[in-house]
Amino acid sequence: MPLSTSLTRASAIERYTQLAHRMPAPVNPTTSQNVAHLGELSDEFDVFVLDGFGVLNVGDTTVPGAVERVIKLQQMGKQVLVLTNGATLPVEKTVAKYLNWGMTFELADVISSRNALEEALKKQDKNIHWGVAATDYAQIEKLAPHTTLLGDNPEDYAQVDGFIFLSAMEWSDQRQQLLHDALATKTRPVLVGNPDLVAPREDAMSMEPGLYTHALADAGVCNPKFYGKPFKDVFDLAAARIENVDPHRIAMVGDTLHTDILGGASYGWRTVLIKNHGLMKEAEDERTFTATGIRPHFIAATT
């Protein structure tokens, strides 16, 4: 099942739409209001929950004005959180990355889909031996007592009790085929630490774990469990960091309809789509809202 051809923005949106049956049902406003940036919404919200890729950064480059916007919102007394599906590294590494870019977040301010996966793993049998799709610097030993980093050895796929898909940075068609064959031979749990199909980079869209695991589900070899946006578990973790705020006054801000906007709205928050830097950069808004069945409350050109 080769997946090596990178998706375009348009084809990624189309693929997300094909997979809607595995996602929460949309909860939409009647219309969307256009604004230039998040500063124009400061009277609307007390809490801004920001996606990472497409809102704060594109690849390793910060979105123009994003650092200044975060600082300004914090100075205004707004609570600013980050809710990201980036699961490759423990969240303290993500906090350090933002600090290096000039954004000051406390550890409690940043929540990742990896956090949601970690919470789920605490409830799993500690004797399970997990095969993990990740990078060699992902610190997979922190996830569970028994882990093996998956590579090109078929025996590793055959011997483990279950699979965790944390990162696709070093994944390949060969490894995808090994995983497919292992699951076809013996059914095992598949936990996905990043439901994204793609993420915006400087020069292209990177392929993410959701793309590969949905392909396995389509092939009928597994029923993956996803942790992260748009699913409720990670929003529960974010909501636990917010005290005494009306959900109507909480903004989920992101660049992707099927993760940020769908997840935030289904959780009862209002939503802000960032238009100019991520998945919706080249899309025609109204046509895409109709095609996907997902509409944000606000559309901001930039952060």
N, C-alpha and C positions, 0 to 999 in steps of 0.2 A: 504494500500500500504506500507507494511513493508520495511524499508531501513536500519535496524539496523546492518546488516552485513557489516563490513568495507571493502572498496575496497583495493585491492593490487595495487602496482604501475602499473602492467601490465593491470589489469582490468580497472583502472582509465583511462589509455591512450586509451584503446579500447572504453570506454564509451564516452570520449571526441570526438573520431572520429565518433561515431554514431550521435553526436549532431552537426556535422559540418554545417548542413543546417541552424542553428540559429546563425552562426558566420560569420565574414567577409571572403571573398574569399582569399586564400593564394597568397602571392607574394614572390616568391622564387629566390634565386641565383641558378646558375647552379651547383656549388659545395660548399662544406664547408671546411674551413681551421682549422686545429687543433693547439691549443696553450696550454701551461701549465697553464697560469693564465692571469688575466687582465693586469698585468704589461707589458706583451709582446705586448699589443695592444695600448700602450700609444702614439705611433706615428700615429696610425690610427684614433684616436678620440679626440675631444675636450670636449665632454660631455659624461658622463657615467650615464645612467638612470638604477638604480638597483632595481630589485625585492627584497622583504624582505625575505620571507620564501624560503629556498633552495639556497639563495645567501649570505645573511648576517647572517642568523640564521636558525637553525632547532629546532622548538619548542622554548624553553627558553635558548638554548645553541648557542653561536655564532659559525659560521663556522670557522674552523681553518684558521688563517691568514687573515680573512675578515677585522678585525679592522685595522690591519696594512696596508692592501691594500687600504682601504678608506683614511687613513691618508696620505699615500704615493701619491695617485692620487691627493688629495687636495694640497699637498705640491708642486706638479708639475704644479699647476695652472689649473688643470682640474676642470670643474664644475661637481659635483657629486650630483645627485638627487636620491631619493627613490620614486618608484612608486609601491604601494602595493595594493592588493585587500583586505587587512585586514581592516574590517569596524566596528569591535566591539566597538572600542573606538574612541573618537575625536582625530584628528591627533596630537594635542599637547601632548597627552599621549604617542603616538608612538615616537615622538621626544625625550621625556624624557627617554623612554626605551633605545633608541640608545645611548643617552648620558651616561646612567648608564653603558652601555657596553664599553664605551670609544670612541664612534663615535660621533663627533661633527657636528651636522646638525642644521641649522637654521629652523625655522618654515616653511619658504618658500621653503626649500629644500625637504620636504616630502609631497607627494601627495598621497591620498588614494582614493579608490573607494567610500568611505563614502563622500568625498568631492564632487564627481560627483553626488551622490544621493542628497546631500544637495542643490546643484545648481538646480537640477530638481525639488525639492520640493518647491523652491521659486516661481516656475511658476504654482504650483497647487493651487486650491481653498483653502483658509485658513480655511474654515469651515469643510473640510474633517476630519473625525475622523478615524485615522489610527490604525490598530492593528499591533503591531511590534513584530516580532520574534527576541529576543535579550536576553542578560543577564540583571540581575537587576542592574548592574553597568555600563550599556552602555550609560547612559545619553540620553535616547530617547526623553526626553522633549526638547532637543535642536534641534530636527529634524523638529518639526511642533507643532502648538499650541495645537492640540488635539491628544493625543496618549494613547494607552492602551498596556501594556506589556502582550503579549499572554502567557497563561499558560494552565491549564487543565480545564478551565471553558468554556463549549460550548456557553454560552450566550455571552461571549466576541466576539467570532468569528461571531456570528449571527448579532451583533449590529453595528459593525464598518462598515465604508464606503469603506475601502480599506486596503490592507495589504502591509507591508514593511518587507522584510526578510533581517535582518542585520547580524545575527550571528546564527550559529547552535550549539553553545557550550552546550546549555541546551535543545535542541530540542529532540523530541522522536517520535517513531512511533505513539503513541497515539495522540500527537499534530499534526503530519502530517495528520492523518486521520480526525481530527477535521477541519483542514484547507481545506482538500479535500472536505469534506462534505459541508462545508460552501460555498465554491466556486461552487460546483455542484448545490446547492440550489439557489444561487444568484450570478450572474457574477459581479465581482468587480476588480478594478485594483490591480496588484501585482507588486511592485517595488523591485528589488533585489540589495542590496548593496554590494554583493560579488559574482561574477559569478563563482568562483572556485568550482570545484567538491570536491577536496581534498587539504590538505596542509601537508607538511612533518613535523612530530613530531619526538621526540627522539626514540620512540618505535613502531610507527605505522603511518598510514596516517589518519588524522582527516577528518571527513566528513564536507563539507562546504555548504553554502546556495544554490549554483548552482545545487548541486546534487538533492536537494529536490524540487526546483522549476522547473527544467527540467522534473522531474517525474510528477509534476502536469500538465505541458504543454503536456507531452506525453499522459496523461489521458484525455486531452481535456477540462479541467475545467478552464483554464486560458491561457492568452497570456502574459507571464511575460516580463517586461522591465528590462534589465540588465544594471547596471552601474559599470564600471570598465573594466580592461583588459579582452578580446581583443577589446573592443568597443571604438569608437572614442572619446566619451565625456571625458574620463579621460586623454587621450593623449592630447587633447586640453588644459586641465588644466596644464599638464606638459610642453607643448610647450610654454605656456604663461610665464613660468619662464626662458626661454632660449632666449637670444638675439643675433641676427646676427651670427648664426652658420648654415653652410650648413647642411641640413638633413643627407647627406652622412657621416658627421663627428659626428653624434650622435649615440651612441650605446644603444640599449635596451638589458639589461642583465637579463636573467631569467632562471629558471629551467624547465619551462613548455612550450611545443610547442604551445598548443592551447590558451594560454593567453598571455604570454610574447612575444614569437617569432612571432606568428601570428599577434598580435596586433601591435607590433613595425614595422614589415615589411609592413603591410598594411597602416601604417601611413607615410611610406617613410623613416624610419630609417633603419640602418643596425642592425643586431641582433647577440647576443652572447649567446649561450646555455651553462649554467653551468652544468656539467655532474655528478659530484661525490656526490652531497648532496641532491638532490630533486627527482622529479618524474622520471627523465631519468636515475637514478643511476644504475639500473639493466638492462636497455634496450640495445639492439643491434642497434647502431645508424642508419646505412643505411637501415636496414630492417624497422625500425620505421619511418624513413623519407618517405620511399616509401608507407608504410601502411597509414600514416596520410596525406600525401600530403603536409607536412610542413618541410622546411629545413632552418636551420640557416646559417648565413654567416660565423660564427666562432663557434667552439666548444672548450670551456676551461675546463680543468679538474677541476679547482677550481677557486674561486674568486681571 
